[in-house]
Amino acid sequence: MARLTKKVKLGVPRFLVLVLAIAVVGIQYPLWVGKGSNATLLDLQDQLKTQKEKNAALELEITRLEGEADSLRHGSEALESRAREKLNMIRENEYLIRIMP
């Protein structure tokens, strides 16, 4: 029996390798530099942290204002105190004396 000694070259054309390499780089580029990159992710996480801190401060302010509104709605004493301080209102037979520094 005669052996076949001819080698068959089954290589991939260089052009195809180049096209595949460019495709891989094109797919990876947005992950490193574009909209979904790691730097963008870190920036968004910082923005989220800052916004959560602002929200917490605003929630405390809302709670304080709700308490003040409830006391003004239900307590005549708080309403009277507020009127005296802010509007300089007085009762009958009272005198308002201001001492200027």
SVG drawing of the C-alpha trace seen along z (x, -y; Angstrom):
<svg xmlns="http://www.w3.org/2000/svg" viewBox="-60 -99 65 101">
<polyline fill="none" stroke="black" stroke-width="0.4" points="0.0,0.0 1.2,-3.4 1.1,-6.1 -0.1,-9.5 2.6,-11.9 1.1,-15.1 0.2,-17.4 -3.0,-19.3 -2.9,-22.8 -6.1,-23.6 -5.2,-27.1 -7.5,-30.0 -7.0,-32.9 -5.3,-35.9 -8.1,-38.1 -10.7,-36.2 -8.5,-36.3 -8.2,-40.1 -11.9,-40.5 -12.6,-38.4 -10.0,-40.4 -11.6,-43.7 -15.0,-42.4 -13.9,-41.3 -12.3,-44.7 -15.4,-46.4 -17.6,-44.5 -15.2,-45.1 -14.8,-48.8 -18.2,-49.9 -17.5,-47.8 -14.3,-49.6 -14.9,-53.1 -18.6,-53.6 -21.9,-54.0 -21.7,-50.7 -18.1,-51.0 -16.7,-50.5 -16.0,-54.2 -19.6,-55.1 -20.8,-52.5 -18.6,-54.0 -19.8,-57.4 -23.5,-56.3 -22.9,-54.6 -21.5,-57.9 -24.5,-59.8 -26.8,-57.2 -25.1,-57.5 -25.3,-61.3 -29.0,-61.1 -29.8,-58.7 -28.1,-61.1 -30.2,-64.0 -33.3,-61.9 -32.6,-61.0 -32.2,-64.6 -35.4,-65.5 -37.3,-62.7 -36.2,-64.1 -37.3,-67.6 -40.7,-66.2 -41.1,-64.4 -40.4,-67.6 -42.8,-69.6 -45.5,-67.0 -45.2,-67.2 -45.3,-70.9 -48.4,-70.9 -50.1,-68.4 -49.4,-70.5 -50.8,-73.5 -53.9,-71.7 -54.8,-70.1 -53.3,-72.2 -54.6,-75.7 -51.6,-76.3 -49.1,-75.8 -51.2,-78.0 -51.3,-80.8 -47.5,-80.5 -46.8,-80.7 -49.1,-83.7 -47.4,-85.5 -43.9,-84.9 -44.4,-85.4 -47.2,-87.9 -46.8,-89.8 -50.4,-89.1 -51.6,-89.8 -54.6,-89.0 -57.1,-91.5 -55.8,-93.6 -52.1,-92.7 -49.3,-95.0 -46.5,-94.2 -43.2,-95.6 -40.2,-95.3 -36.7,-96.0 -34.4,-96.8 -30.7,-96.1"/>
</svg>
